[in-house]
Amino acid sequence: MFTGIVEDNGVVLNLVANKGNLNITLSSKLVSEFKIDQSVSHNGICLTVVEIKNNTYTVTAIGETISKTNISSWEVGEEINLERAMKIGARLDGHMIQGHIDQVGECTKANETNGSWEYVFKYDASLNITVEKGSIAVNGVSLTVVESDENSFSVAIIPYTYSHTNFKNFTVGSVVNLEFDILGKYLMKMLPKYK
């Protein structure tokens, strides 16, 4: 489980296909604190550390993960939002995030607005929902939905979040990982039973 509070921007150093999997090697200031078999959120995707070597580490994404996330578009040199798993008993500054991406979304608007930034993302509304003032994880960042429409939502980003995540690299057309609020997902699953 994660909180959506990004600890570092890792940098992709190498991408190696291995049958249906993808081995991804990254650098990060957090490497000295990683352990083999540790879960780390990468743009919101829970991936397991499989190797640590020379201040770099490697994780492996399987075919299912590749097909449901934006991993297939990652390139060498790209910045990735990183967060270690939450500690029981610590403050929960964001919201409960599983690290299981529900779907990808596309950025349709990215504007600076008087010192903060507004982003709008579209998504397949048949699968999930957003609600105003509800929680959403975008590339692993815990955010509050500002406006919620049938197949899109907007978020507002403060300067700190903008400069400490890969939101600073988003443009119209950027594809992002979305994890919807767990409560909303349970409600969507239950609603057909009561219709």
VMD Tcl script that draws the C-alpha trace (Angstrom):
set ca {
  {0.00 0.00 0.00}
  {1.10 3.55 -0.76}
  {0.01 7.07 0.13}
  {0.59 8.95 -3.13}
  {3.26 11.21 -1.65}
  {6.18 11.06 -4.10}
  {9.61 10.67 -2.50}
  {11.86 11.00 -5.55}
  {11.93 11.21 -9.32}
  {13.85 8.15 -10.48}
  {15.42 8.14 -13.94}
  {15.05 5.26 -16.38}
  {18.52 4.00 -17.38}
  {17.70 0.85 -19.33}
  {14.73 -1.11 -20.68}
  {15.24 -4.76 -21.61}
  {12.51 -7.02 -22.98}
  {12.61 -10.55 -21.58}
  {10.01 -12.76 -23.27}
  {6.70 -11.11 -22.27}
  {8.27 -9.12 -19.44}
  {10.17 -5.83 -19.27}
  {13.19 -5.31 -16.99}
  {13.58 -1.65 -16.08}
  {16.76 -0.28 -14.51}
  {16.58 3.09 -12.76}
  {18.68 5.44 -10.66}
  {17.35 7.17 -7.55}
  {18.63 8.80 -4.38}
  {16.56 6.15 -2.54}
  {18.55 3.15 -3.85}
  {20.65 2.83 -0.67}
  {17.42 2.25 1.28}
  {15.98 -0.37 -1.10}
  {16.07 -4.11 -0.54}
  {15.60 -7.01 -2.94}
  {11.91 -8.09 -3.01}
  {10.72 -4.64 -1.84}
  {7.59 -3.08 -3.38}
  {8.09 0.41 -4.81}
  {5.52 2.57 -6.59}
  {6.70 3.66 -10.06}
  {4.27 6.24 -11.53}
  {1.71 4.52 -9.32}
  {2.60 0.97 -10.41}
  {3.63 -1.41 -7.64}
  {6.83 -3.10 -8.90}
  {9.22 -5.38 -7.04}
  {12.94 -4.63 -6.75}
  {14.75 -7.64 -8.25}
  {18.34 -6.36 -8.39}
  {20.46 -3.64 -6.80}
  {23.82 -2.86 -8.37}
  {26.18 0.14 -8.47}
  {23.65 2.67 -7.11}
  {21.00 1.49 -9.56}
  {18.16 -0.98 -9.21}
  {16.00 -3.10 -11.49}
  {12.31 -3.97 -11.41}
  {10.34 -6.30 -13.68}
  {6.95 -5.60 -15.25}
  {4.92 -8.56 -16.53}
  {2.71 -8.50 -19.63}
  {-0.48 -7.76 -17.68}
  {1.13 -4.68 -16.11}
  {2.54 -3.52 -19.44}
  {-0.87 -3.79 -21.12}
  {-2.75 -1.79 -18.45}
  {-0.25 1.01 -17.76}
  {1.89 3.57 -19.57}
  {5.09 1.50 -19.11}
  {5.27 0.69 -22.83}
  {5.85 4.40 -23.53}
  {8.69 4.81 -20.99}
  {12.04 5.84 -22.48}
  {15.62 6.02 -21.26}
  {16.07 9.33 -19.42}
  {12.43 9.60 -18.40}
  {11.60 10.74 -14.86}
  {9.41 8.34 -12.86}
  {7.56 9.20 -9.63}
  {8.80 6.90 -6.84}
  {7.35 6.06 -3.44}
  {8.25 3.32 -0.99}
  {5.44 1.34 0.64}
  {3.73 3.06 3.56}
  {4.67 2.23 7.15}
  {1.95 1.14 9.55}
  {1.67 3.77 12.29}
  {2.96 6.61 10.11}
  {0.87 9.61 9.10}
  {-1.26 9.09 6.00}
  {-0.66 12.35 4.16}
  {-2.26 11.29 0.88}
  {-4.81 8.50 0.58}
  {-4.74 4.69 0.45}
  {-3.31 3.58 -2.89}
  {-2.78 -0.06 -3.83}
  {-0.33 0.42 -6.68}
  {-2.70 -1.44 -9.04}
  {-3.45 0.73 -12.04}
  {-7.08 0.71 -13.17}
  {-6.50 2.25 -16.58}
  {-4.55 4.93 -18.39}
  {-5.86 8.42 -19.01}
  {-4.88 11.19 -21.40}
  {-4.06 14.78 -20.51}
  {-6.37 17.14 -22.42}
  {-5.41 20.38 -20.67}
  {-2.29 21.59 -18.85}
  {-2.36 25.25 -17.80}
  {-0.56 27.43 -15.30}
  {-3.16 29.42 -13.36}
  {-1.80 32.16 -11.12}
  {1.01 30.17 -9.51}
  {-0.62 26.74 -9.56}
  {-1.34 24.33 -12.40}
  {-4.59 22.87 -13.68}
  {-4.72 19.55 -15.49}
  {-7.66 17.80 -17.12}
  {-7.57 14.08 -17.91}
  {-10.03 11.99 -19.92}
  {-10.64 8.32 -19.23}
  {-13.02 5.43 -19.95}
  {-15.92 6.21 -17.62}
  {-17.56 2.82 -18.14}
  {-14.92 1.31 -15.88}
  {-14.57 3.80 -13.02}
  {-15.87 7.03 -11.55}
  {-14.55 10.22 -10.04}
  {-16.38 12.59 -7.73}
  {-15.64 16.22 -6.90}
  {-13.45 16.49 -3.80}
  {-12.78 12.74 -4.04}
  {-9.35 11.14 -4.26}
  {-7.52 10.02 -7.40}
  {-3.96 8.84 -8.01}
  {-2.36 10.14 -11.22}
  {1.05 8.59 -11.95}
  {1.11 7.62 -8.28}
  {0.42 11.13 -6.97}
  {-2.45 11.46 -4.48}
  {-4.71 14.28 -5.66}
  {-8.14 15.74 -5.01}
  {-10.57 15.91 -7.93}
  {-11.61 19.51 -8.60}
  {-14.25 18.94 -11.28}
  {-15.72 15.59 -12.30}
  {-17.47 14.98 -15.61}
  {-18.70 11.76 -17.17}
  {-15.38 10.78 -18.70}
  {-12.94 13.42 -17.46}
  {-11.76 15.12 -14.31}
  {-9.55 18.03 -13.36}
  {-6.96 18.46 -10.62}
  {-5.02 21.45 -9.31}
  {-1.32 21.16 -8.53}
  {0.59 23.34 -6.06}
  {4.10 24.52 -6.99}
  {5.80 21.97 -4.68}
  {4.00 19.02 -6.28}
  {4.68 20.43 -9.75}
  {8.43 20.67 -9.16}
  {8.81 17.38 -7.21}
  {6.87 15.05 -9.54}
  {6.82 14.37 -13.26}
  {3.73 16.58 -13.64}
  {6.16 19.25 -14.82}
  {6.70 17.14 -17.96}
  {3.01 16.67 -18.84}
  {1.62 18.20 -21.99}
  {-1.66 17.74 -23.84}
  {-1.60 14.14 -25.05}
  {0.53 12.77 -22.21}
  {-0.67 9.30 -21.16}
  {-0.82 8.75 -17.39}
  {-1.59 5.91 -14.98}
  {-4.85 6.23 -13.06}
  {-5.84 4.47 -9.86}
  {-9.34 5.36 -8.76}
  {-10.43 5.59 -5.13}
  {-10.99 2.13 -3.65}
  {-14.36 3.13 -2.13}
  {-15.65 4.28 -5.52}
  {-14.53 1.00 -7.09}
  {-16.42 -1.04 -4.49}
  {-19.55 1.07 -5.04}
  {-19.34 0.60 -8.82}
  {-19.11 -3.16 -8.28}
  {-22.10 -3.20 -5.91}
  {-24.47 -0.88 -7.83}
  {-25.62 -3.41 -10.49}
  {-26.89 -5.69 -7.69}
  {-29.28 -2.98 -6.49}
  {-30.71 -1.82 -9.83}
}
mol new
graphics top color blue
foreach p $ca { graphics top sphere $p radius 0.5 }
foreach p [lrange $ca 0 end-1] q [lrange $ca 1 end] { graphics top cylinder $p $q radius 0.2 }
display resetview
